[in-house]
């Protein structure tokens, strides 16, 4: 059996989509394209050139990177391909870079063998039909469409919320988004922002950064307005009021995967304004 590990590129997008579909994940060409533009993707190919494993790593501007899209085709499990691909990702950045990932139940033992430790949790929510509990009446905040001149402020807000500057990824994600909205106070200052990404199955809401849960809820309502179909949002641990609002508005918690870190014993320093992450691949 000839199986080779190598770095993948844009010509491999169809194969990566097929691989993700084989395990029930809903990556499409836009999501895979953002991964390739923002970071590096590695994977194994069999003798016929079919992609049978993948792992992606996104190196951010500061001393932080994120691993995602770790997939092994079910016919090729038990061969160590997932570990090799993920290890190649981790080894592609300097040893002093903190590496984070959000683990599946199946992947957690593998990452523990690679010296990743659990430092936090993410709450994954799915919604079949969004019905806001009570429309948010926030007189002090207005939500508007993003314009290019807003980017420096959004980048600054995101860096403080996420715990690291990620300019390349954020530009690519905004470009991919269905909507990018900014929240402004009465002085016209940008105090929050949010994105929606249309996937094959779900409209993904995130990242969302806001000064409080009411502003975060207002951004969610504007992003979800008029959408017919499923919604998904991944919420960091500790956002109790916001999660209660989501549950009252039709969201159901699907699972609570662990956030794991290597080369660091804790999450990056954050200012508690992150209400939804970009995705489990990007953190």
N, C-alpha and C positions, 0 to 999 in steps of 0.2 A: 504494500500500500504506500504510494508516494503522496505525501502531504507536505507542502512547503509553506513556511511562514514568510510573509513579506508585507511591505507597506502598500496600501491600497490607494487608488486615486479616482478621479471622476468617472473613468471608464468602468469602474467597478460598482457604480451606484445601482444598476439593476440587480446585480448579484447580492448586494447588501440588503436591498429591499426584499428579495426572495428569502434570504436567510432570516430576516426579522419576522417575515410572515410565517415561516415554518415553526416559530415558537409562539405565534399569536401576538406579536408586537406590531404596532401600526406605524412604523417608520415609512415615510414617503420620500420622493426625490428631493423635496425642499429641506426636510429635516436632515437627511444624509448629506445634502449639499452644504448646509450650515456647519455640520460637524467637520467636513473636509476643508472648508474655508477657514474655520476657526482653530483647527488643531490637526492631529495626525491620526490615521486609522490603520490598524494592522489586522491581518487575518491570514488564515490558512486556506490554501486551495488544494483540491484533490487532483488526481492525474488528469482529469478531464477539464481542469481549470475552473471548477465550480467552487465558490466560496463556502467553506464549511465552518468557519469561526470568524469572530471579529472582536475587536476592542479598540476604543478610541480614547485619546487623551487630549485635553485642551489646556494649554499652558497660558495662564493669565499674566497680566503685566507685572504683578507683584510675586512674592515667593509662594505661589499657590497654583495647583493644577487639579483638574477633575477628570476622572476616568468614567466612561460610560459605554453603552452599547456592547457589553460583554455578552456574546452569544456563541453557543456551540450547537450545531445541528444535531438533532437527537441521534442520528445514525453514527455520529462520531464522538459521542460522549464516552468518558472513561479513559481517554487517551492522553489527557493532560493538555489538550489544546487550549482550553480557556485559561488555565494558569500560565501557559507560555505566552499567549497573546497579551494578557493583562500584565505579566511581568515585563514584557518588552515595552509596554506603555510606561510603566513605572520607571524603568531603567533609561528611558529616553530623555528624562529631565535630570538635572543635577541632584545629588543626594541630599542637599539642604532644602530642597523644595518640598513643602507639605503637599501631599496628594490626598484628595478626598474622593469618595464615591458613595453612592446610595445602593445598598446591596439588596438583591433578591434573597428570599429564604434559602434557595438552593445554592446561591453564590457565597453566602456568609462564611461557611467553613473554609472555602477556598481562600478567601481574603484574609481570614485569621491566620492561615498557614503562611501568608505573605507578609505577616506582621502588621496588618491593619487592625485597628481597635475601634470599637463602637464608642462614639462621642455624643451622639444626638439621635433624633428620630424625625421622620417626615410623615405627615398625615395625608394620604392620597384620598381625594374626594372625587366622586363621579355624580353627575346629575343628568337625569333623563329629560326633565322639564323644569326650567328655572322659573320660580315664582317668588319674587322678593317678599320677605316676611312683611316689611313695611318699607315703602320707598323711602330712601334716606333723604331727609330734608336738611341739607348742610349749607346754611346761609353764608358761612364764612369761606366756603370753598367752591370753586367752579372747575369743571373738567372740560378740557379742550383738546383738539387734535394736535398731535406733535408736529412741529416744523423743525427744519434742519438747525436753526439757530438755538433750539432747546437742547441740543445734544451735550454740550459741555456740562450743563447743570444736571442732566439726567445721569451722565457718567459719574459725576461727583456723588449724587444721591445713591446710585447703585453701589459704588465702591464702599461707602459707609454702611450700607444695609447688608451687602453680601460679605464684606470683610476682605475685599481685594479688588483692585481696579482691573477691568476686563474690557478694554476699549474695542479690540478687534471683534470679539464675540458679540458685544452689544450692538455694534454697527450692523453686523450680519443678521442678528436676530430682529432688529428693527426693520431691516430690508425684507426679511421673510414674513413679517407680521401682517395679519389681516388689519389690525388696528394698533396704533400706539397713541396713548392718551397721556396728557399731563394734568396734574391737579395744581391749581394756583390759589393762593390766598387773596384776600381783598386788596393787597398791595401789588398784586400781579406777579408775586414771586412763586416759582415752581417749588412745591413742597412734597410732591409725590408723582409717581408715574406707573403705568401698567401696559402690558402687551397682551394681545390675543393672537394665537397661532392656529390656523385651521389645519388639522390633521385629517387623515382618511376617515377616522371614526369620531374623534372628539375635537371640539374647539378648546384648545389649551389656554388657560388664563395664567399668565405669569411671564416674567417676574412682575411682582407688584411691590412697590416700596411706598410707604405712607407714614405720616407722623402718628396716626391713631387708627383704631379699628373702624371708626365711622368713615374716615376718608378712604380706607381700603375697600369698605363695602360700597361706597359710592363709585369707585373705579370699577369694581366688579359689575355693578348694575349697568354702567355705561358700556362696558365691553360685551356684556351678554345681551344687551338690548336688541330685540327683533331676531335673535338667533333661534332658529328652529333645528333642534338636534341636541346631541349629547355634549356635555361640558365636563372638563376635568381641571382640577386645581390641586397643587401639592403645597401643603401648608407646613411651615416649620413648627417645631415643638414650642409650646407656651402661648400660642395665639388662641386662648380659650374663648374670649368674647367673639372673635372673628369666626372661629369654627362653629360656635353656637348659632351665629347669624347664618352661616352657610347651611347648617342642618335645618334651620327653620325655613330656608328658602328652596329646599328640594335636593340638596346635596346629601349623599350617603357616603360614609367612610368605607373605603374598599380595603385598605390595609395600612400598616404603620411600619414601613421599612426603616432599617437603621442607617444612619450616616456614619461612615467609617473613615478613619484617617491613618495615614502612614507618614512617618517623620514628624509627627506632631501628636501631642497627647490631648489636644483640645481643638474645638472649632476655631476658625479665625475670629479675631475681635470684630464684633458687630455692634451696631447702635440700636438694635431692637426695632428697626423700621421695616424689616423684610416680612411681608405677609404671604407671599407666594413665591416659590422658586421658579426658575425658567423651565426646568424639566429634570428628571432624574439623571439624565446624561450630563447635563451642564451644571447642576447644582444651583 
